[in-house]
């Protein structure tokens, strides 16, 4: 055992001794791992896991945002956004009842030795039905029916032929039946086994020696939560970690010139956008005016955001989800050019004039001032984009303030209360289905809309067409037709309602030491596989 491993064991022993009982209990597993000889150390973003007894449907430890490969789903999404088999070997649509029949692998066991059967799928759907993710799959607690041990039907409450793509998201990973995540029982089928979780510090997994596929190449992975991206970079430079998530764009060029480090951009799989609160009450009601929303769209110089805020490590995009997911249908979405003159004319038409010559517009004694909220996943992740937006808005006579939030729960609470005008955030196309993201965020046809839908759905500002296009997307078995309908919905959202203003397409930037090999960045960072990665 070398000095690095001895130091690691000493530090981990001290951390456990000083944890005051914060470490969750480990599972009893049948394949007890040997002492680790190869340890991969990952600098991960903020701990965004949910472990709330009041929200069982969204318990996500080990799943997302940091996907530790403890759990697996029925399907998975490859790096080309295509659906591949995972725990289901095959599936078929049942037009007679609008359901999907999944045929499970018969050679899989959970980490505690329990065989994989249909019961795990039934329990997953029952769990999901208790939280917000039920909206995505359109399921309730009765939607999954075990046909036999290895055959299970999932019958949505509304037609949803996109379900196999949607269910590839890590949130829909299968747990060993009867296990209790609130008691620290995080038992899946994946190539890694849960070892311990210390909130806001780290999560550790070990190699699953009984994995049904090829076993992992490392014995242990420690994911250290480092909310500040610059801290992650410094830890990599000091070789305290071997690989880091989300290198800040401004740091990527610097790291490229350093020996013993590798910078690895993924393909575009995320976006940065501004959503405009269109249903707010005073003082957050300015975005109710469609002319103001449209003016903001033309005021934005997206290339400047790429160059200044993101260090060139992005590309202009106005399709919201990656254009590759929409294919040729992406051309349906017009988006906005940078046209300050047009923006100023729209504001004039809306009755906002600079009456006192200070460069900021007024209307009926009220100053045109907006609050920019930067927060998802964190303000740190959104970088300098809010500051660039602030300068661009001022050029057309709009004053603004910036509120930076680095806690996702606080961000969601503020959005629920509709306290803010412009919401800057990064979103991910975490599904192979083109219906997934726009439907979850902007669909207006739910009896109990989520906070995004309540704030930004075109339906709630009197613009029709989005919901019907999303329904057609969810009802389209043909991928090309689904993409056409998703693009039609996004066109309504961006070009007609102007409640969402896409800025750029983002590719996640990773960095590793030279000791790391066989690491493949996935366009969707929650889909990363760690089993092929090797370290000395």
C-alpha angles and dihedrals in degrees: 000000000000128000093261092058093045090052090047093053092047093050093047092049090052092047092052093046091052098043097097090223095306093128112098116233116264123237125257103245132186095222100058106195124234120239107293118258098176118043125184114204115203127192101216132186124256119317100262097165120134121220104165124147088206092057106042091159091066104044102136110168108150092004111076153038086007103036108204096182092243090123134043132194135215091266137016136205120236126214090271092058091253124140116246132180118266120158088349113068092197143349139197137197119244107208093186092071103010091246136129125233115211123196111208130216111258099208100064130108131182119243090263092055097259111141117241110251138157089273090076091056092048091051092047092054091046089052095045091049089065094063144046094278089074086078090063096050095031092227139138132197091280098049098098120068124181109227091182137327094293103025124072133173123213110197113185120216087236127029109280115167090168092069098108089058095044094049091061088082112110090237087075095058117139122250127202106268115262096016120135116221090189087065092050095263102142099164120165139148100250132121091265132057125217113254107165144335125204108184114242091004115063149318120216129200133182134211117279102226091188096053114148091227131044110316120249121266096228127059098216141011124201114197107198114199109230111170094185109075092207090056089055091052093048090049090053093048089051088047091237086131131028100215136015136203123230107005108206109256092235090056098047096079091049092051092048089066096052124098118235092025131096127200113208119187117195124216117274108289104143139050139208116218145162117232116198118219102238102171102047132129126229128326087024097046103097091095090063088083110086091206090060091048091050092047091054089054092056093043093063120095101202095184089057089054090052093047102037108026100032103032093237091297096124139046134234110263135162101180095091094216118051112291088228089067091054096043115188090351090073087084089072090076113080100183124178134305119210100265113153092174091057091046091053092048091052090052090049089051089051090056099255111135135167097238099166100042097242093123094251122102127236136193126192091343094311124117118231097240126148133191114230112207115200113188125113120124083351137316087245090060092051089058120185097338094106091054092050090048091049091056093046093050091051090057089066095041103269118130119205145179126210125227113191118201122185097181118080094206091054090047092052092047091052092048091049088054089046093230104157140047107221121033116202114195147145118240131187132218091230095171138056088230115095087209094061107083104031091045094050094048106033110021112125102191101084122111089221106032120198121239094268093052092047091053105037113015111129089223091065092056094049098259112133131200103057097089095044091050091050091049089052089049092053090047095050114102091181110082093216092052091046090053091049091054094045090052090049090053093048090049089058091047096048107025101035110022096030090201092127120044111189114211112180144346110244129209113199113240119218129184131198140179117251089256091072117086136172094030112147117191112222119214086233107055094204088061095061117137116212102182096089095049116109134195128177 
